[in-house]
C-alpha cells in the first residue's frame, strides 16, 4: 500500500524498490512523518526556486509553496504535540527525502528558463505523487480524526497547488 | 451573505459631530450601504449572495490558515486576504463579475450585480 506513495515516475519507483514491504501496518506516527516530510521537501524546493529564478510568476508560485506548506506543517506540529505523538521516521519518508535530494541536485545545475521549466514540471509531478498518496494511502489509514482532517485539508490545498503548477507550466512553454 | 452593519464602524464622536453639523431636518438622508459577507473556509468561497446592487459592499472573510485573494477577472477588484483576515470592496458596476483566488485557481465564483 505504501508503495503507492512513491508511484509515479521512474526515479520514485527506484526509490520505492529500496523500501521494505512495510505497507499494510502504517500508523499515525508514520503518516504524520510522511506528510510533514512531504511538506518540508516542497518548502526546500520553493526556497531553491527563490534563490535561482528571476521569473516573477515562478517566484510568486515558489513563495506560495513555502507559505502554504509552512502553514500546514505548523498545524501538523501543533497537532502531534497536542496528541503526544512523536512522528516516526520510516522507509517511505526516507525514500521521499532521497528522491528530493536528487531533484534538488539536478535542478541546482540549471539556471534561467531551463531551471524555471524543470522546477515547475517537477512541482506538477511531485504534487500529483503526494496527492495520490494522501488520497489512497495516508487519509484512509489515519486513525485519529484530527490527523485525518488535517490530511484532507492538505489534499485540498495541494490539489490547488497542482492546478496552479499546471497553469504555470503551460505558460512557460 | 448577511447584511452587515457598516454604521457601527463610524466612531461615535464622528457620528455625533455629523449630527451637530446641521439641523436634523436639513441633514441629507444618505442610504446606508448594504454590506454582504462572503466567507472563505476550507479553500472555498461561500456562494455569493443574490440581489447584489451597485453601491453594495462585499466583506471577504478568510477563515483559512492560508493567504488567499479575491480577484476579479475584469480587474475591477483584487483583495489580498492574509490568513484569518478580511477585506472589503464596493461594487462599482453592474454585471456578472467572475472572481478567483490568484494562488488557488480552483477557488472561484461569480458576483451578479444589478443596477
Interface residues (C-beta under 8 A of the other chain):
Chain A: X64 X67 X68 X71 X72 X74 X75 X153 X156 X157 X159 X160 X161 X163 X164 X167
Chain B: X42 X43 X65 X66 X67 X83 X103 X104 X105 X106 X107
